[in-house]
Amino acid sequence: MKFNNPIISGAYPDPSICRVNNDYYLVNSSFGYFPGLPVFHSQDLVNWRQIGYGLTRESQVPLLSSEGADGPLFSYMGIYAPTIRFHNGRFYIVTTNTVGGRNFIIQADKPEGPWSEPLYLDQWGGIDPSLLFDEDGKVYITGTGSHKDAVPGVYQAEINPATGDILTERRLIWEGTGGCFPEGPHLYPINGFYYLVIAEGGTEYGHMVTVARSGQPYGPFEACPYNPVLSHRSTSHPVQATGHADLVQAHDGSWWTVLLGIRPVGYPFHHHLGRETYLAPVTWTEDGWPVIGEQGRVDAEMEGPGFFAGYDPALSRFGRDDFDREVPGFQWNFYKNPPEHSYSLSERESCLTLYGTEYTLDDSQQLAFAGRRQQDFDCVVSAQLLFDPGNEGEEAGLTVYMNEKAHYEIGVRRNSGQRTLFLRRRIGSLVKVEWEKALEASEVILNIRADSRNYSFSYSLAGQEEVTIGSGECSYVATEVAGGFTGVFFGMYATGNGRPSQSPAHFEYFDYIQKEMIQHTMK
């Protein structure tokens, strides 16, 4: 039976996978969003359900840069490519927090958590660390070079995962095939060889997967004669920037890989949904080399595993949140570590309440912000906002958010003594309020309609028709323009614009509907 790629859409990059009997677990990078490291479960490699996060406490994932607003863009920092592995009844995730530049390991008895406090690896540099629990009891950590290393490439050592101690010399084991940024390494013992799978070419349009193997974990490594074993570079394929693969042998003996890719639109190409998680079969040549997908290509529709019996409608991602639970759903993320008392699900019944900090969406600081990934080109987002800003500058609303240099928002604010409804855009150093009007009502429904090229913004008041007030191009919040490693989030936010807000912003519901569901409800 065929399945559709991506298997996890939206900004879920750098996937890593492990299998325990007939169950599969997958984690992704989370960068500056909190909680961090989303954890997914599947039994057929196609239907994935999020079951938790690896990093749920600020003590595990401090995301506040000492450099403040003058530091790196929000969407460049935070939790980079993780690796998940299972050994002797325990789950391990190894990853990097670039705020402070430290690699660490967390452990759990159950993949849904709770996960341990970080075990920091102060003797290990670089990014994209991976673990191999070998059959002889040795454990290897494999990762990229650090800024101290003269030669870019893949480095390796033995590690004690219980203490974090690096037990052997850190050694360069492969420089790759000549592509820039050799990274994302994983080491696998398969049929008498150690296979080293890495990404090269940068996580952009030149991205690719290359392979080498050796009879020993430290090499010397022989490069695959068919490299790159995966790349869509210099093609017109609708999926681009494919790479950063992690292999898994399924319970039926077949081989598969998860990887990242993007879906660019327009010309010149741009992508705003972020790097997404794809699945592809892996076959083996007669001389023992892996072949990913269809001769190194991953299509939007592919033949699934033999144990994939069809899509589970219960895993549909669209729907409405009426905020009637005690904790946020797994779809919600905060911007960095959320400030204490900046949000509440109990202050007002069936509402998410935000209290704005002094910082705005233009700042790389702690915000009152709760957002979810845009996972579809064609979708509609709506939220009902009850907000009576009492002080000048207080505002709240909905945002199309890539990072602090690229975002649109429709919201309510107090401006020159009046409560107003407004539409604003931020594109690099350019900021403009596109539309503003006095608003008497304290309650308003805010809407964002998206297609592959544009966002359309509208509002409606009780008993009145919806009014469209403007639009913004998707290309201006795309990675090619805005930079960073994330994708667009639809967020609810509040701010005091220079001082903490005293007025609560109550969001009475949030609705996300993809195009197919919109068409179904109209029939």
N, C-alpha and C positions, 0 to 999 in steps of 0.2 A: 504494500500500500504506500502511496506517495504521501510526502509531507511537504510543508512549506517552510522555507527559510526566510527570515531568521526564526529560530526556535524560541528565543527570548528577545523581543523587540525593544527599542529604546536604548538608552545609554547604559548598557550592561556589557562593558568591555572586558578583555583579558580573562576569558573564562578558564577555569581549571576544574577538573572532574576526577572523581574516584568512584569505584564500585565496591559495594559490600553485599555479597551474594547477588540477589536480583534487584537490589536498590542502587540508585545512582545519585550522587550528590555533587553539586556544582556551586562555585563561588565566583564573584566578580569583583573587580576594582570598584571603589566608591569615592575616591578622591576626597574633596572637602565636605562631603555630605555626611550627616549623622542621622541614624545609626550607620555603621560601616560594615562592609563585607556582607552583602545579601547572600543568603544560603538557600539553595533550591533543592527539591527532591523530585525524582522521576523513577518510574519503573519501565519506561519504554523509550527513553532518550528523546522523545518528542514533546510529550506533555510534561510541563514543569510547573511545580507549585512552590512558591516561596514558603519556607517553614521557619525562618528566623533571620537573625543577623549574628555575625561573629563578634561585632564590637557594639555593645549596647550601653556602655558606661563611659563617662568622660575620662575616668582613670585609665581605660584601655586605649582611648584614641583622642589625645589632646590635639586639637586642630587650630589652635590660636597661635599665629606666628608672632614672634617677638618683634618682627619688622613692621607689623601693623599694616596700614593702608599703603605704605610704600614698598611692601613686600611683593612677592610674585602674585600673578592673577590667581584668584580663588580656584579657577578650573584647571590650574596646573599643579596644585598642591594636594597633600593628603595621602590617602592610602592607595598605593600602586599595586601592580599585578601580584595577586596571591597565588599560592599553590595549596590545594587540599589533598591530604593523604590519610589513609586508615592503616593502623598497625596495632596488632595485639589488643583489639577491643577499644582503641581510642582513636579519635579524630585529631588531626593536626592541621593547622593553617600557618604557613609562614608567609610573611609579607613585609612591606616597607611603609613607614610613615615618613614622608619627606619633610614634614614639619619637625625639624630636629635631625632628619636624615638617619633614622635608625631602623634596622631590621629587627623583627621579633617573631616569636612563635606563640600561638595560643593553642590550648588543648580543650577537648570536651569528651565526655562519655557518650553524648547524644549530639547529632549534628544540629538540632534545633537549639542547643545550648542548655544551660548556661556555659559560656566559654570562659576560660581562665583569664587572669590578668596577664599582660604581655611578659614574655621572657625575652629580654633584650639581648641581642647578639652584638655586643660592643666590639668584638674582634672581626666582624664581617662587614664589608662595605658594599657599595654598588646597590643595584635594585634587582627586582624580579627573581628573588630567591626561590629555589625548589628543593624538595627533600626526596631522597631515595632511601628506603629501608631495605637494604640488601639481604639476601638469604643467609649470608654468613654472619649476620648480626651487626655489620657496620652500617652506619648512617652517613650519607653524603649530602652536603649542601652545595648546590650549584647555582651560580648567579652571574651577573655582569661584572665587568671591571668597575672600579671606583675612580674618582678623580685623581687618586694617588697612583693609579696604575699607568705605566708608560704605554702599554699595548692594549687597545680595545679588544675585548673578546670575552670568552666564557671562562670563569674561574671556579675552582672546586676545592673542597677540603672535607675531612671527616668531622663530624659534630656529635656531641652528646646532647640529644634533644631534651633531656631532663634538666640539664644545667645551663645549656647554651654555650658550653665551652667548645672552642674550635680545637680539635685534637691533633691536627696535622698542619703542615705548611699549606698555605693557600697557593694553589698552582693554576697557571694558565693552561687550559686543556684544548681549546680550539679557538681560532680567530674567525671562523666562518669562511664564506666563499668570496669575500671582498665587498659585500654590501655594507652600507653604513649601519651603525648601531646594532651590532650582534647582541641580542637580548632574548628574554623570555625562554631560557633554556629549561628542558626537562630531560632527565636521564632515565632510561628504561632497560632492564635486563630482559632480552627476548631471544630465545633459541640460541643461547651460547654467545650472544653479542651484547654489548652495551650500546644502545642507540641513543644518540644525542640529537634532540630536535630543538631547533632554535628559530627565532624570527630575525630577519635582516631587512634593511632598506628603510627603516623608520616606519612608525605607525601612521602611514599616509599612503599615497597612491603607489609608491614603490615597494610596499610591504610584500614579504614573501616568507615562506617556510623552507628551511634547508635542513639536511640530515647528514650526520656522519656516524660511523660505528667503529668499535674497537673490541678486542677480546679482553681488555682491561678497563676499569672505570676511569683511569687517568689517561688512557690512550697509549700510543698515538692513535688519533682518529683518522679514518679514511673517509673522505667526502663521497657522498652518493653521486654516481655518474649521471644521475637524472635530475640533479638540483637545478632550479628550485622545484621541490615536489608540490608546491602550491604557490601560485601567484596569478593575479589578474592584471598585473601592470601592463600598460601599453595595449590594452584591449578596450572594446566598446561594451564589455559585459556590464549589465545593470548593477552587479555587485562589485565593489572595488575595495582596495586596501585590505585584502584578506591576509591573515597571518596570525601569529601568536597562538599556535595550536597546542593542545594537550590530548594525548592518545589514551584510549581505554579499550580493553578487551571485554566485550559483552559476555553475559552469562551463557549465550549460545555459541560462543567461540569466535564470533565475528569481531572485527576491529572497527573502531569509529574514532573520530576526533571532533572536539569542539574547538572553535576558533572565533576570531572577531572579523567583522567586515562592516562596510558602510553601504548605504543606498543613496548615491548622489543624484541630484536633480539639476535641470537647467544646463545652461552653457554660458560661461565656464562652469564646470561642475562645482557644486557646493552641497554639503550635507549638514543637516541641523538636528537629526534625531540622535546623533552620536554613533559610537561604534557598538555594534550589536552582536549577539551570540548566535553563531551558525553551527550546524551539524553536517558532517560529511562522512561517507564510508571510507575505510582504508583497506586497500588490498595490497598484496605483496607480490613482487616480481619473482621469477624463478631463482634469481640470484640473491633474494632476501632483502630487497629494498621496498619501503612503503610507497604506495601511490595514493594520494589523497583525491577523493572525488572522481570526477571524470577527467582523467589525465591532467590532474593539477588544477581543475576548475571546480568551483562549488556553485551550483545553480539554485535559483529561487524555489524550484520544485525538484525533489529528488526521491528516489525509492527509499523507503524507510526500513528499519530493522524488521526482521521476520516476526518479531514479537510485538510490533506496533500494530494495534487493531483499530486505530482511528482516534479522532480528537475527542477529548472529554469536555463536554459543554459546561461542566461545573467549574472549569478552570478559566472561564471567560474573564477578561481583564476589565471590561467596561461595566459601569454601574455607578451607583450613587452612594455617597457616604453621608449619613445623617448625624454623624458624630454622637452616637448613642452608646459608645463603648467607653470603658475606663482608660484605655490606652490607645494611641494611634494605630491604625492598620499598617500592615507591612508596606503599603504603597507610599507611605508618607516619609519624607526626609526633611530634616532641618538643615539650615545653612550654618555650617560649622557646629560647634557645641552650643546648643540653645541656651540663652541666658536664663538664669533662675527666675521663675515667675513670668516669663515672657509668653507662655501659652498655658491654656487650661481647657480640659474637657469636662470640668465639673462646675465652673463658676456660673454658667447659665445652662440649663437643661438642653440637651441635644444641640449643643453648639461647640464649635472650636473658637475659643476666645484668644485673641492676640493683643498683647500690650507692646506697642512700639518702643524700641530702644532709640537712643539718640542717632543711631546710624541709619543710613539709607541704602537702597539697592546699588548705589554707586560706590559704596565702601566695602573694602575687604575686611569686614569686622563682623561681630555677632549681630545678627538681625532677628527680628520677630518674623519668621518665615517658615511656612510648611508647604512643601511642594511635592509633586509627583512627576515622573518622567512623561514626556510626550512619546507615545509608543506607535502612533499612526500618523501618516501624512494627513488624512482626512478625518477630522474629529471635531467635536464640540465640547467645550468646557463651560460650565455655568456654576455660579455660586450666589447664594442670597446673603447679602451683607446688611447688618444692622449696626450703624455707626453714627455717633453724634459727636464729632470732634469739638471739644470745648476750647482748645487753645490753638493759637495761630501756628500753622505748619503741621499739625497732626493730620495723618492720612493713613488710609488702608485701602486694599483692593486686590485685584488679580494681576499677575505679571506673567509675561512670556520671558523666561529668564535663561540666558546662556551663561553670562558672567557679569561682573560689575561694569564692564565696558559695552555690554550689548544686551538690551532688554527693552520691552514695551510694557506699559501698564495702563490699565483702566481702573480708576479708583475714585474715592471720595476724600476731600480734604477741606480744611478751613483755610481760606485764602482771602486776605484783606478783610477779615471779619465775617466772611460769608462761607456757608457750607456749599461746596461746589462738586460737581462731577466732572472728571477730566480724562483725557487721553494724552499720554506722553510717550516719547521714544528717546532712547539713548543709543547712539551709534558712535562708538569711539569717543572722541572729545566733543561730539555734537549732541546737544540736548535741546529738545523742543516740545512744548506743550501744543499739541495739534488741535485740541478742542477743549473748551471748558464752558460750563453753564451752571448757573445757580441751581441748587437742589433743595427743595423744601422738605421732601420726605426723608425720614431717617433710615428707611429700608429700601433697598434697591437690589434687583437681580442683575448681575454682571455676566456677560457672555463673551466667549472667544470662539470663533469658527476658523478652522484651519483647513487648508488644502496644501498641496505640495509646494505652492509658490507664495501664498499670502496668508496672513492672519487678518480676520475681520472682527471688529470690536463693536459691541452693542450693549444696550441696557433696556430694562423694562421696569415700570412701576406698577403697583397693585392696580389691577383692572384696566391697564393700558397696554397698547401694542408695543412690540419691541422696536427700538429705534437704533439704527446703525449710525455710528459716529466717526468711523475711520478705519484705516487698515495699515498694515505694515508688511514689508517683504520678509520672507523667510531667509533670504540670502544674507541679510545683514546680521542675523543672529547665528549664522552657520560658522563652523570651525574655520573655514578658509578665510573668513573676515574677522571673526571675534577671537580666534585662537583658543587654546585650551584643549583638554582631553575629554570633556564631558559632552552632553547633549542638552537640548532644551528641556527645561522643567516648567510646568504650569504651577504657579505658586500663589498662595494667599500670603499677604504680608501686611505689616503695619510699621509705621515709623513716626517719631516725633520731630524728625528733621532738625537735629542739633541738640535735642534734649529728650529725656524719656517722656513718652506719651502718658497722659493721665486718663485718657479716654479708651475704654475697651472696644475692640472691634470684634463683633460677634458674627461668625460665619455659620449660618443655620443649616447649610448643606453644601456639598460640592459634588458636581456631576461630571463624569467623563464618559463620552459616548463616541465610539468609532463609527465610521461611515456605514458599514454593513448593518449595524444596529439601528442607525438613524433611518435607513431605507426600510428596514423591517417594521419599525414602529409606524411608518407612514402608510403602510399597506392596509 
